Amino acid sequence: MKPHTRPTEDQWRALVDRRPVGESPLIYAVTTTGIYCVNTCAARKPLRKNVAVFGTNNEARSAGFRPCKRCKPDAAQMNPQTTPAEHMG
């Protein structure tokens, strides 16, 4: 799995702080686990060196990552009116 791009300082702060960035969620993947999430995910935060940022879920999937079972990023991107936390059962 090859990382797409490394997070910028603003993206990294949003990921660490679990805060939204703009209109759509920030999609990031963890290279050591093979999972992609949205930045508001309640999962443990990875080391910055292991994070790759993607523009869409499809880009992350195409790079070989699978969606997080905790935040369900695919459901969050399909319905931008709800937060990923609302998709967690």
N, C-alpha and C positions, 0 to 999 in steps of 0.2 A: 504494500500500500504506500503510495507516494503522496505526501502532504500537498495540498493545493496551495495555500499561503499561510504564513505565520500570522498570528493576530497582531494588529496594531496596538499601541498603548491604550487607546480609547476602547477598542474591542476587548482587550484583556481586562480592563477595569470593569466594563459592563459584565463580563463573564464572572469575575470574582465577586462583584457586588450583586449579582443576579438581578440586574436591572435591564429593562427593555432598551433597545437601540432603534430609534426611528419607528417606522410603521410595521416592519416585519421583524421576526425574531432573528437573532444571530445564530447561524448554524455552525457548530464546531464539532470536530471529531477528535478523538483521542487515539493517537497512533498505536499506543501500547495495548489498548483493549479492542480496537476495531469497531468502536461504537460512536455514533454521532448523536448530538443532543442540541437543544436550544439553550441559550445562555441563562435562562431563568430556571433551569433544571435544578432540583434539590440534591442531585448526586454530588458526591465528593468531588472537589475541584482537582483537576489534573495539574501536573507540572507544566509550565508554559512551553517548555521545549517539546512536549508531546502533543501539542495542540495544532490542528490544522483548521482553517476557516474556509467555509464554502458559501456560495451565494444562494444555493437551493439544496433541498433534500436530495433531489435527483443527482446533483453533482457529487454529493457525499456518497450516495449509493453506487454511482458509477466508479468511484475511486476505491470501492471495495468495503465500505463501512456499512454496518447495520444499525437500524434505529434503536434508540434507548428504550427499554421497557418501562422505565420510570416516568419520563416526561412525554413519551410518545410524540416525537417531533413531526411525524407525518400528519397526525390528526391536528396538531396545532397550526400547521401551515395551511391545511385545507380550510380551516375556519378561523381567520385572523381576528374575529370579534371576541374570541375567548382566549384565556390565558392557558398555557400548558398545564398549570396546576389544576385547572378545571377538568382536564382530561384524565388526571390521575384518579383511579378508582378507589 
